[in-house]
Amino acid sequence: IRISGGQPLFAARIVVPGDPSSAAFWAVAAAVLPGSDVVIDDVSLNPTRLGFVDVLRRAGAIIDIDVMHAGPEPSGSLRIRHGGLRPVTVAPHEVPGLIDELPVLAAMATHGGAITVTGASELRLKESDRIAALIRGLRALGATADESADGFTVDGLHRLRGGIADAAHDHRLAMTFAIAALGAIQPSRVLGAEAVSVSYPGFFRA
């Protein structure tokens, strides 16, 4: 984007839709919990931000998209319902459209099904090495999970037992481990959960 300086500014009413990356955590929670039926209102429906929706649908979730405001940045609502879980693969060409949602999609797989991700080495350069910290935390909760140089696999062969997962000061991992823990047999604790304040301060009150 290039913007020239010295321009006069005018007051305007601007509507900023909700962040799809934040909405993805509740979408995954609805997709994995039997009987769930969740509507997320006023969220951006920019197609370049909805790669996670395609993956959730392939995994078995039932998702309806209702565009209420069209234009260069469409917005509206997402309705997500549990429809069972199937194994999914995320290929390298898909990664740019859902790089920030990959951790919570890994959490999805801990509830059943499985996920294999490749071509996502960029995750190692985020607030943490998200591949290493993600797999370490999911294993601490009892998951069957492995990392590779540019991705990971998570197999939901069994329910998580629960435990203590370290978010490594990473807001997305803190929320990811919370969503994974929804399916754990025993209580779970997320170390460094206050990191959610970076992008979603009200996450644990929602």
N, C-alpha and C positions, 0 to 999 in steps of 0.2 A: 504494500500500500504506500502510495506517495501522496503527501498532503502539503500544499504550499502554505507558508506562514503569512501573517498579516491580513488574514481574512476577517471580516466582521462576523460575529456570532449572534445568533438569535435564540430566544427562548423557544423551547419546543416540548411537546409531550411525547416521551419516548417509552415504549413498552419493551421491556427486556424479558424474553421468555426464559423459563427454567432451563437449567443446564442438563443436557442429556446424560452426561457422564455421572452426575449425581443421581439422576432418575434411574440409571441402570441398576443401582444397588437394590432399589425397591422392586424393579422389574424382575430381577433374578430371584428375590425373596418370594415373589408371587408365583414365579414359574416353578419353583422347587417344592413348595409346600402344598400338599393335597388340599383341595377345597378352596384355595385362594382365588380371589377375584378382586383385583386392585385397579383403580383408575387413577392415573397421574395426569393432572390438569395443567394447562398453561406451560407446556414444555416445548422447547424448540424441536421442530420436526425437519430441520435441515437434513436432506438425505445423505449428506456427507458425514453426518454425526450419528447415523442410525445403524451402523454395521452390526452392533450388538443385537439389534432386533432380529436381523436375519439369522444370526447364530442361535438365538433363543428359539426361534421358530423351527429351525432344523433339529434342535434338541427336543422338541415336542410341545413347547409352550403355545398357547392360543393367544394371539395378539391382534387387536384391532386398533387401527390408527384413524383418528378423526381430525382432519385439518380444519381448524376454525378460522385461522387468519392466513391467507395466502400471501404471496409476494416473495421477495428475495430471501426472506428468513421466515418460512412458514412456521406456524405454531398451532398447538391444539392439545389433544389428549391421547394418551396411550392406555388401553385396557389390556391387562395381562391376566391370563388364567392358567392354572396348572393343567397340563395335559399329558403328564408322564415325562420321562427323561430317556433320551437316546444318546449314544455316543456321537460326538461331533469332532470334526477336524477343521482347524483354522489354518488356511494356506497363506503363504507369504504375501500374495497379492491383496489379501483382505486386511492385513495387519495395519496399514496406515489409517484405515477408517475406524479402527476400534482399539488402538494401542492402549488408551487409558482404561478401557473396560476389560482388558484381558485378565487382570487379577480376579475380578468378581466373577467372570465366566469360569475361572478355575474353581472358585467357591461353589458354583453351580454343580460342577462335576462331583463334588464330595457328597452330594445328596443322592447320587445315582447316575447311571450313564458313565460317560468318560469324555475327556477332551484332550486333544493333541494339538499343540501350537508350534509352528516353525516360522522362521523368518522374523523373529521379534527380538533381535539382539539389542535394539534400542531400549528395551526395558531395563537393561543393565546400567543405563546412564540416567535414570530418573532420580527422584529424591533419595532413593536407595538403589542397590542392585536388586531390582524388583523380582528378577527370576530367582536368585539365590534366597532372598528373604521370604518370598512367597512360598517356595517349596519347604524351606525350613519351618515356617510357621504352620503350614498345613500338616506337615508330618508331626509336629508337636501336638496337634489336635487329634492325631490318629489316622491321617489320610495316607493312602498309597499314592505317592507322587514322586516324580523324578524330573531333574532339570537336564537340559542339553545346552550347548553353546548359544543357541539362538531361540530357545523355547522351552517347553515343558510338557509333561503328560500328567494327568490326574485321573485315577480310576476309582469310581465310586462303588467298589465291590462290597463295601460294608459301611455302616454308619460310623461317624466319628465317635470316638470315646470321650472327647473333651480333654481339656488340659490348659496349658498356658502358652500363648503365641506372642512373640515379640514383633511389634509393628515396625521396628527399626526406624522410628521417627518419620514414618511415611503415612500420610493421611489415607491414601487409597488402600494400603494394606490393613490399616486399623479397621476400616469399614468392611473390607473383604473378609477378615477373620471373624467379624461379628456375624456376617451373613452365613458363613460356613458353620459357625457354632449353633445356628438355629436348629441344625439337625443332629447335634451331639447328644449322646446318651447322658453324660455327666456335665456338670457346670464347666464353663470355660472362662478364661480371663485373657484380656488383650493388654499387654504391656505397651505403654506409650499411646494409649487410646486418645489422649488429648490432642494428638496430631491432626485429628479431624478438623480442628479449627482453621486449618489452612484453606480448606475449600467448602466445608459443610459444618459450621459450628453447632447447628441444631440436630445433627444426625442422631445422637443417642436420645434426644427428646422427641423425635418424630414418631 
